[in-house]
């Protein structure tokens, strides 16, 4: 197992926390060297807040733990390609590299819809996609399939 796969598995563990809370199963970890310094998972439904994405939670956790907002030596691992807000947060936090699992053809902002990291911002995180892509995409597919089934079953009552 590669280092990227190892940390993506840790992000998948965070995604499972979201899954078990009936949230869209997206997880993220911020890594400094070989240590996880920030964790997060999607909590939008629980918090009733559009900002409670896994990446934002993990970046916030890392900033608190490290005592500053500049995460220029850190890497962000996330199970789904970041949306514009989360890609922007990685830029603003000066994340060194973003590693994501599944591509997001609807909102992905590292490659799929747009590559915010290629625009002339003052910081450009490196990025790699498709790490453990099948596992990451599979968890999302399972969640939405179960959600559609539950919604369909409720409609039959």
Backbone torsions as a table, in degrees:
resi	resn	phi	psi	omega
1	UNK	NA	134.9	179.5
2	UNK	-81.5	167.0	177.6
3	UNK	-59.3	-45.3	179.4
4	UNK	-61.1	-40.7	178.5
5	UNK	-65.9	-39.0	179.2
6	UNK	-60.6	-48.7	-179.3
7	UNK	-71.9	-28.7	175.5
8	UNK	-67.8	-34.9	175.5
9	UNK	-62.7	-35.4	176.6
10	UNK	-66.5	-39.0	175.7
11	UNK	-65.6	-38.0	176.2
12	UNK	-62.5	-34.5	175.7
13	UNK	-62.6	-39.8	175.6
14	UNK	-65.1	-39.8	178.7
15	UNK	-61.9	-35.7	178.0
16	UNK	-66.1	-32.4	174.9
17	UNK	-61.5	-44.1	177.7
18	UNK	-62.5	-46.4	179.3
19	UNK	-54.6	-46.5	-179.0
20	UNK	-68.9	-15.9	176.8
21	UNK	-100.4	13.0	-177.7
22	UNK	59.3	33.2	173.6
23	UNK	-104.1	156.8	174.1
24	UNK	-57.2	124.0	-170.6
25	UNK	-77.7	84.8	174.9
26	UNK	-123.7	132.1	179.8
27	UNK	-130.4	155.7	-178.9
28	UNK	-148.0	149.2	171.1
29	UNK	-136.1	146.3	173.6
30	UNK	-106.6	131.5	-174.0
31	UNK	-121.0	132.8	172.9
32	UNK	-118.1	112.6	-174.2
33	UNK	67.3	-113.9	177.0
34	UNK	-118.4	21.1	-177.2
35	UNK	-119.2	134.4	173.6
36	UNK	-77.4	122.0	-178.8
37	UNK	-112.8	-4.1	177.9
38	UNK	-156.7	141.4	179.6
39	UNK	-133.7	151.8	175.2
40	UNK	-166.0	155.1	171.8
41	UNK	-143.4	160.3	-177.3
42	UNK	-58.4	131.2	179.8
43	UNK	-140.6	29.2	-176.0
44	UNK	-62.8	-41.6	-179.0
45	UNK	-68.8	-46.6	179.1
46	UNK	-58.9	-49.5	-176.8
47	UNK	-85.0	-8.6	-176.8
48	UNK	50.3	48.3	-174.1
49	UNK	-144.9	123.8	-178.8
50	UNK	-64.6	-17.3	-177.4
51	UNK	-86.3	-7.4	-174.2
52	UNK	-83.4	55.6	174.8
53	UNK	-84.3	155.8	-178.8
54	UNK	-55.9	-44.6	-177.9
55	UNK	-64.2	-42.1	180.0
56	UNK	-63.7	-42.8	178.8
57	UNK	-62.4	-44.3	-178.5
58	UNK	-68.0	-41.8	178.3
59	UNK	-64.3	-43.8	178.1
60	UNK	-60.4	-44.3	178.5
61	UNK	-60.9	-44.5	179.9
62	UNK	-64.6	-41.9	179.1
63	UNK	-61.1	-44.2	178.2
64	UNK	-62.9	-45.4	-176.1
65	UNK	-67.4	-39.3	-177.1
66	UNK	-89.0	-11.7	176.5
67	UNK	77.2	29.9	177.1
68	UNK	-173.6	165.8	-176.1
69	UNK	-93.5	-13.0	-179.2
70	UNK	-86.4	110.3	-177.8
71	UNK	-110.7	41.1	-172.5
72	UNK	-66.1	-14.3	177.1
73	UNK	-103.3	5.3	-174.4
74	UNK	-104.0	156.6	174.6
75	UNK	-117.8	146.2	178.1
76	UNK	-111.5	124.1	175.6
77	UNK	-109.6	127.4	-178.4
78	UNK	-142.6	143.7	-172.8
79	UNK	-74.7	-19.0	178.7
80	UNK	-131.2	140.0	178.1
81	UNK	-48.9	129.3	-176.6
82	UNK	-61.1	144.7	174.2
83	UNK	-76.6	177.2	179.7
84	UNK	-58.6	-40.5	-179.5
85	UNK	-62.8	-45.9	-176.1
86	UNK	-74.5	-35.0	174.3
87	UNK	-64.0	-40.3	176.4
88	UNK	-63.6	-38.6	177.8
89	UNK	-64.3	-39.2	177.5
90	UNK	-63.7	-40.5	177.0
91	UNK	-63.3	-49.8	-177.0
92	UNK	-65.6	-30.9	178.5
93	UNK	-83.9	-4.3	179.5
94	UNK	64.6	32.8	177.4
95	UNK	-55.8	135.5	-178.3
96	UNK	-69.9	-43.7	-174.7
97	UNK	-151.9	140.1	175.7
98	UNK	-112.9	126.8	178.2
99	UNK	-117.8	122.9	-179.7
100	UNK	-125.8	159.7	-177.8
101	UNK	-89.9	-85.5	-176.8
102	UNK	-82.3	145.2	173.8
103	UNK	-80.0	148.0	179.2
104	UNK	-117.7	98.2	-175.8
105	UNK	-69.6	-13.5	-178.9
106	UNK	-96.3	-32.4	-175.0
107	UNK	-140.7	3.7	-177.2
108	UNK	-62.2	127.7	-173.7
109	UNK	-118.8	21.8	172.8
110	UNK	-111.1	-16.5	179.8
111	UNK	-164.9	-46.2	-166.2
112	UNK	-64.9	-53.8	179.6
113	UNK	-96.7	-45.7	178.6
114	UNK	-152.8	157.7	175.1
115	UNK	-113.2	91.0	-179.4
116	UNK	-61.7	-26.0	-178.0
117	UNK	-72.8	-13.9	179.2
118	UNK	-93.0	-8.1	-179.7
119	UNK	-78.7	161.5	-173.4
120	UNK	-77.7	52.1	172.9
121	UNK	-78.3	168.2	-178.0
122	UNK	-74.5	-9.0	177.9
123	UNK	-140.6	139.3	-179.6
124	UNK	-129.2	97.7	176.6
125	UNK	-63.6	143.6	168.2
126	UNK	-70.6	160.4	177.5
127	UNK	-154.7	153.1	175.9
128	UNK	-142.1	137.5	-179.7
129	UNK	-118.7	164.6	175.3
130	UNK	85.6	13.5	178.5
131	UNK	-77.4	120.0	-174.5
132	UNK	53.1	39.4	-175.1
133	UNK	-55.8	-43.7	-177.9
134	UNK	-62.8	-43.4	179.2
135	UNK	-65.2	-43.5	-178.3
136	UNK	-65.9	-47.4	179.5
137	UNK	-66.9	-37.1	-179.6
138	UNK	-62.4	-40.4	178.5
139	UNK	-64.3	-42.5	177.6
140	UNK	-63.9	-44.7	179.5
141	UNK	-60.6	-44.7	178.9
142	UNK	-59.9	-45.1	-179.7
143	UNK	-59.2	-49.3	-176.5
144	UNK	-70.7	-31.1	175.0
145	UNK	-64.4	-45.5	178.5
146	UNK	-64.5	-37.6	178.7
147	UNK	-64.8	-44.0	178.1
148	UNK	-62.8	-41.1	179.1
149	UNK	-63.2	-45.0	-179.7
150	UNK	-64.4	-40.4	179.3
151	UNK	-65.6	-41.9	178.8
152	UNK	-63.7	-43.1	179.8
153	UNK	-64.5	-39.0	178.9
154	UNK	-65.9	-33.9	179.6
155	UNK	-68.9	-22.4	-179.0
156	UNK	-79.5	-15.1	-177.7
157	UNK	-72.1	NA	NA
